[in-house]
Amino acid sequence: MNSPRIATITAFPLAIPFDHWASPPMFAGRPRKTLDTVLVRVTTDQGTVGWGEAYGSFWSAVVPAIEQWVSPLAIGQKVDDVELPARIERTLHNLGRAGATVHAISGLDIALWDIRGKLWECRFRPCWAAAGATVSKSTHPCFNTTAIPMMSAASWIVRSAKAFARSSYTSAR
């Protein structure tokens, strides 16, 4: 059987009402009353559908990034090409290494892993095992990005860093 290819990519912006239990924080001079994100649906030429999330508090930039930059580079590519998101990121690097572009690529990447999980029947085991791969912690670093509030107590930051060091993560920021 031929490897499925990406047929369509659709972005669905969501604005979920969000109660802060206090006055909403201001964002760009306006109160932030919603939690905004973008769901990304990828459909293959064989009909398999995968879903990802392109988180960003600015869906109005993420949706065009998906539609205008990421989709044209991804449509027609094989879904089992795990290097595709990295190639797209290198291609679009002049647009920035953060923000809408990276959120858009992340949404695609997550949706592709959802598809791979379905195709490789990963219901009860990791996708890498279903694909026949072996993994060694020493050869596959695991990076953790966490939201640490800028004004966090130093003791909280130190506790978090120590917890990462005890886990399987080899890097954190």
ZIZI-V959432 format. One record per pair of residues at least 6 apart in sequence whose C-alpha atoms are under 7 Angstrom apart, sorted by the first residue. I is the first residue (numbers start at 1). GAP is how many residues later the second one is. D is the distance in Angstrom with one decimal. If there is no record, write none. Layout:
BEGIN
i->{I:I}
gap->{GAP:GAP}
d->{D:D}
END
This chain:
BEGIN
i->{3:4:4:4:4:4:5:5:5:5:5:5:6:6:6:6:6:6:6:6:6:6:7:7:7:7:7:8:8:8:8:9:9:9:9:9:10:10:10:11:11:11:11:11:11:12:12:12:13:13:13:13:14:14:14:15:15:15:15:16:16:16:17:17:17:18:18:18:19:24:24:24:25:25:26:36:36:36:36:37:37:37:37:37:38:38:38:38:39:39:39:39:40:40:40:40:40:40:40:41:41:41:41:41:42:42:42:42:43:43:48:49:50:50:50:50:51:51:51:52:52:52:52:53:53:54:54:54:54:55:56:61:62:62:62:62:65:65:65:66:70:70:73:79:80:85:85:95:117:120:120:120:122:141:142:142:142:142:143:143:143:143:144:144:144:144:145:145:146}
gap->{75:40:41:42:74:75:39:40:71:72:73:74:36:37:38:39:68:69:70:71:72:73:36:37:38:68:69:34:35:36:67:31:32:33:34:62:30:31:32:27:28:29:30:52:55:26:27:28:24:25:26:46:22:23:24:19:20:21:22:18:19:20:16:17:18:15:16:17:14:7:8:9:6:7:6:20:21:22:23:17:18:19:20:22:15:16:17:21:12:13:14:15:11:12:13:14:67:68:71:8:9:10:11:70:7:8:9:69:6:7:67:66:61:62:64:65:59:60:63:55:56:58:59:54:57:49:50:52:53:48:47:39:38:39:41:42:35:36:39:38:34:35:15:33:36:20:24:6:10:7:10:11:8:29:26:27:28:29:26:27:28:29:25:27:28:29:27:28:27}
d->{6.2:5.9:6.1:6.1:5.9:6.0:5.3:5.6:5.4:5.2:4.3:5.5:6.9:6.2:4.5:6.2:6.8:5.0:5.1:5.6:6.3:6.2:5.7:4.8:5.0:5.6:6.1:5.7:5.2:6.9:6.4:6.9:5.7:4.6:6.6:6.2:5.8:5.1:6.6:6.3:5.8:4.7:6.5:5.9:6.9:5.4:5.0:6.3:6.0:4.3:6.4:6.0:5.6:5.3:5.8:5.5:5.7:4.5:6.7:5.1:5.1:6.2:6.2:4.4:6.4:5.5:4.7:5.8:6.8:5.5:5.6:6.1:5.6:5.7:5.7:6.5:5.1:6.8:6.5:6.4:4.7:5.4:6.4:6.0:5.8:5.1:6.0:6.1:6.9:5.8:4.6:6.2:5.6:4.9:5.7:6.8:5.8:6.6:6.8:6.8:5.8:4.7:6.6:6.6:5.7:5.2:6.4:6.2:4.5:6.5:6.6:6.3:4.6:6.2:5.0:4.7:6.9:4.3:6.3:4.7:6.2:4.6:4.1:4.6:6.9:4.8:5.4:5.9:4.1:6.1:6.6:5.8:4.6:6.8:6.7:5.8:6.4:5.7:6.2:5.3:7.0:6.6:6.8:6.2:6.8:6.1:6.1:6.9:5.8:6.9:6.0:6.6:6.1:5.6:6.9:4.8:5.5:6.6:5.7:6.1:4.8:5.6:6.5:6.3:4.6:6.7:5.7:5.3:6.6}
END
